[in-house]
């Protein structure tokens, strides 16, 4: 698999990684054996970058990744912290950082975590010098090798990129979320900050498998967070109305290269954006892993295919999301 530099971490990672949210919670039940099968299929297929968080299943995702780390080397693992408490800036303290980090290190079974990201904190946190001083201190102590941020908005991303020691920015980037192309990706590229593209298939809308009759399990965020009841609505279907997303996905199928699938096309589109370090699709079974990894083998998209994404976005998606995140 092609590798790219993950920003200021100094590490090279495979361009298609694995997002491990679904192995913890919020996407319906995934049994332990199935979760481990996903992890091993990803690694066997060439994945070298895995992204998790301390709140995914209250640590379950981290612990599953930690099981794999006992027997597999050469991986770069990123986790996130900050969502275990009320989301107010006052909770982003050195003492809490160390407590959260201690728990994640235990879950992962490591002394030093490769990359720790603030997990979509309150906007004011990005401008707090003390927060980043504390993170610098954790690097100095050997608790973490590098730190980054996971953001909701482009404005937050730009503030973080201006920080001298932020290694990476994780942001929603997909065919239904083009705003980061305007300023965030160019700024990150100029600063040497890595871009980790999350929610790459718009919570499955870009899988091409859903229709107007599709339903999701009660414990799946695509059921209970349709309007942002639990967390930022932009994390669910990228904030796009479900029926609009279905129409947009159907229109995009005409641009899919012969022999490829819509999700592979959608992942390849992300990889073709200058400045992207890695994309982190999730998977619930080894077949989905294999399908995602095949995107790395597709030829770069043509100008007409790239234009098709922009056309569908401008007509159907832009009015709903472009001014929000």
C-alpha positions in Angstrom: 0.0 0.0 0.0 1.1 3.6 -0.7 2.4 5.3 2.5 2.4 9.0 3.3 4.0 11.0 6.1 1.6 11.5 9.0 2.4 15.2 9.5 4.7 16.1 12.3 4.6 12.7 13.8 7.5 11.9 11.4 5.9 8.5 10.8 4.9 7.0 7.4 1.5 5.2 7.4 -0.6 3.4 4.8 -3.0 5.7 3.1 -6.0 3.6 4.0 -6.1 3.0 7.8 -8.8 1.6 10.0 -11.3 3.6 12.1 -12.2 1.6 15.2 -15.2 3.5 16.5 -17.6 0.7 15.4 -15.5 -1.9 17.3 -16.5 -0.1 20.5 -20.0 1.2 20.3 -22.6 3.3 18.4 -22.8 1.3 15.2 -24.8 -1.7 16.5 -23.3 -4.7 18.2 -20.0 -6.1 17.0 -18.9 -9.2 18.9 -15.3 -9.5 20.2 -14.4 -12.3 17.8 -15.8 -10.2 14.9 -13.9 -7.1 16.1 -10.6 -9.0 16.3 -11.3 -10.5 12.9 -11.7 -7.0 11.5 -8.4 -5.9 13.1 -6.4 -8.8 11.8 -7.9 -8.6 8.3 -6.9 -4.9 8.2 -3.4 -5.6 9.3 -3.0 -8.6 7.0 -4.2 -6.4 4.1 -1.5 -3.8 4.7 -3.1 -1.3 7.2 -0.5 0.3 9.4 -2.6 3.0 11.0 -5.5 2.4 13.4 -7.5 5.2 15.0 -9.5 4.7 18.2 -10.7 6.7 21.3 -11.1 6.3 25.0 -14.9 6.7 24.8 -15.5 4.1 22.0 -17.4 1.5 24.1 -15.9 3.1 27.3 -12.5 1.8 26.4 -13.6 -1.4 24.6 -12.2 -0.3 21.3 -8.8 0.6 22.8 -8.7 -2.8 24.7 -9.4 -4.7 21.5 -6.7 -2.8 19.7 -4.4 -3.5 22.6 -4.9 -7.2 22.3 -3.7 -7.0 18.7 -0.7 -4.9 19.6 0.6 -7.7 21.8 1.4 -9.8 18.8 1.7 -7.3 15.9 4.5 -4.8 15.3 4.9 -1.9 12.9 1.6 -0.3 13.7 0.9 3.4 14.4 -2.0 3.7 16.8 -3.8 7.0 17.5 -6.4 7.4 20.3 -8.4 10.4 21.5 -9.2 11.9 24.8 -11.5 14.5 26.3 -15.0 13.3 25.8 -15.3 11.5 29.2 -16.3 14.6 31.0 -18.7 17.5 30.6 -17.6 19.5 27.6 -16.5 22.7 29.2 -13.0 24.2 28.7 -12.3 24.0 32.5 -12.1 20.2 32.3 -9.2 20.3 29.9 -6.5 20.3 32.6 -3.1 18.7 33.0 -4.4 16.4 35.8 -7.3 15.2 33.6 -5.0 14.7 30.7 -2.7 12.5 32.7 -5.6 10.5 34.1 -7.1 9.9 30.7 -3.7 9.1 29.3 -3.0 6.6 32.0 -6.3 4.8 31.3 -5.6 4.7 27.5 -2.1 3.4 28.0 -3.5 0.6 30.2 -6.2 -0.2 27.7 -3.7 -0.3 24.8 -1.0 -2.0 26.8 1.7 0.5 25.9 4.0 2.9 27.8 4.0 5.5 25.0 1.0 6.2 22.7 2.0 7.1 19.2 -0.6 9.8 18.7 -3.1 11.3 21.2 -5.7 13.7 19.8 -8.0 16.0 21.7 -11.4 14.7 20.8 -13.5 17.5 19.4 -13.1 19.7 22.4 -15.0 23.0 23.0 -13.8 25.6 20.6 -12.1 27.8 23.3 -9.7 24.9 24.0 -7.9 25.4 20.7 -6.8 28.9 21.8 -5.7 28.0 25.3 -1.9 28.1 25.6 -2.0 26.1 28.8 -3.6 23.1 27.1 -0.9 22.8 24.5 1.8 23.4 27.2 0.4 20.4 29.0 0.5 18.3 25.9 4.1 19.3 25.2 4.8 18.2 28.8 3.3 14.8 28.1 5.5 14.4 25.1 8.6 15.3 27.2 7.6 12.8 29.8 7.3 10.0 27.2 3.6 9.4 27.7 2.9 10.2 24.1 5.1 10.5 21.1 3.0 13.2 19.4 -0.3 14.9 19.7 -3.0 16.2 17.4 -6.6 17.3 17.4 -9.9 16.0 16.1 -12.1 18.9 15.0 -15.7 19.6 14.0 -15.1 22.8 12.1 -12.7 24.2 9.6 -12.1 27.3 11.8 -11.0 25.0 14.7 -8.7 23.1 12.3 -7.0 26.4 11.2 -6.5 27.4 14.8 -4.9 24.1 15.6 -2.7 24.1 12.5 -1.2 27.4 13.6 0.1 25.6 16.8 3.8 24.7 16.4 3.6 21.2 17.8 0.2 20.0 16.6 1.2 16.9 14.5 -2.1 16.2 12.8 -5.7 17.3 12.4 -8.5 14.8 12.1 -11.5 16.2 10.2 -14.6 15.0 8.4 -13.7 15.0 4.7 -15.7 13.1 2.1 -17.7 13.7 -1.1 -20.4 15.3 1.0 -18.1 17.5 3.0 -15.9 19.6 0.7 -15.3 22.7 2.8 -11.9 21.5 4.2 -10.6 21.7 0.6 -10.9 25.5 0.6 -8.5 26.4 3.4 -7.7 23.6 5.8 -5.9 21.2 3.5 -3.7 23.9 1.9 -2.9 25.3 5.4 -2.0 21.9 6.7 0.1 21.0 3.7 2.1 24.3 4.1 2.6 23.7 7.8 3.6 20.1 7.5 0.5 19.0 9.6 -1.0 15.6 8.7 -4.7 15.4 7.7 -6.6 12.3 8.9 -9.9 12.1 7.0 -12.7 10.6 9.1 -16.4 9.7 8.3 -15.2 9.1 4.7 -18.3 7.3 3.6 -20.7 9.7 5.3 -21.8 7.1 7.9 -22.6 4.7 5.1 -24.5 7.0 2.8 -21.7 6.6 0.3 -21.8 2.8 0.5 -24.5 2.7 -2.1 -26.3 0.0 0.0 -29.0 2.1 1.6 -32.5 3.2 0.4 -35.6 4.9 1.7 -36.5 1.7 3.7 -33.2 1.2 5.4 -33.3 1.2 9.2 -30.6 1.0 11.9 -30.4 -0.6 15.3 -31.5 1.4 18.3 -27.9 1.6 19.6 -26.6 2.9 16.3 -26.0 6.6 16.1 -27.6 6.7 12.7 -30.9 6.0 14.6 -30.5 8.1 17.8 -28.3 11.1 16.6 -30.2 12.0 13.4 -30.7 15.6 14.8 -27.7 15.8 17.1 -29.4 14.5 20.1 -26.2 12.8 21.5 -23.3 14.7 19.8 -22.6 16.9 16.9 -25.0 16.1 14.1 -22.2 16.5 11.6 -20.8 13.1 12.8 -24.0 11.3 11.5 -24.3 11.2 7.7 -22.0 14.2 7.7 -25.0 16.3 8.7 -26.7 15.6 5.4 -30.4 14.8 5.3 -30.8 11.1 4.7 -33.0 11.4 1.6 -30.8 14.0 0.1 -27.8 11.8 0.7 -29.4 8.9 -1.0 -30.2 11.0 -4.1 -26.6 12.3 -4.1 -25.1 8.9 -3.8 -27.2 7.6 -6.7 -26.1 10.4 -8.9 -22.4 9.7 -8.1 -22.7 6.1 -9.2 -22.5 7.3 -12.8 -18.9 8.5 -12.1 -17.6 5.3 -10.6 -14.8 3.6 -12.6 -15.5 0.3 -14.2 -14.8 -2.5 -11.8 -14.9 -0.3 -8.7 -17.7 0.2 -6.1 -19.1 3.5 -4.9 -17.4 3.4 -1.6 -14.0 2.6 -3.3 -14.6 5.6 -5.5 -15.5 7.8 -2.5 -12.3 6.7 -0.7 -10.2 7.2 -3.8 -11.6 10.7 -4.1 -10.3 11.5 -0.6 -6.9 10.1 -1.3 -6.6 12.3 -4.4 -7.0 15.5 -2.4 -3.6 17.1 -1.9 -2.5 17.2 1.8 -4.4 14.1 3.0 -2.2 11.7 5.0 -4.7 8.9 5.6 -8.3 8.0 5.4 -9.9 5.9 8.2 -13.0 4.0 7.1 -14.5 1.7 9.6 -15.5 -1.9 9.0 -17.7 -4.5 10.7 -16.3 -7.6 9.0 -13.3 -8.7 6.9 -15.2 -8.3 3.6 -15.7 -4.6 4.3 -12.1 -4.3 5.2 -11.0 -5.8 1.9 -13.4 -3.5 0.0 -12.0 -0.4 1.7 -8.4 -1.4 1.1 -9.0 -1.9 -2.6 -9.5 1.9 -2.9 -5.8 2.3 -2.5 -5.2 0.3 -5.7 -7.5 2.4 -7.9 -5.9 4.8 -10.3 -6.3 8.4 -9.5 -9.6 9.8 -10.5 -10.0 11.7 -13.8 -10.8 15.3 -14.1 -14.4 14.4 -15.1 -14.8 12.1 -12.1 -13.6 14.8 -9.8 -15.9 17.3 -11.4 -18.8 15.0 -10.9 -18.3 15.0 -7.2 -18.1 18.8 -7.1 -21.3 19.1 -9.3 -23.3 16.8 -7.0 -22.0 18.6 -3.9 -22.8 22.1 -5.2 -26.3 21.2 -6.3 -27.5 19.0 -3.5 -25.2 19.0 -0.5 -23.6 22.5 -0.2 -26.9 24.3 0.8 -27.2 22.0 3.8 -23.7 21.8 5.2 -21.2 24.2 3.7 -21.8 27.1 6.1 -22.0 24.9 9.2 -18.7 23.2 9.7 
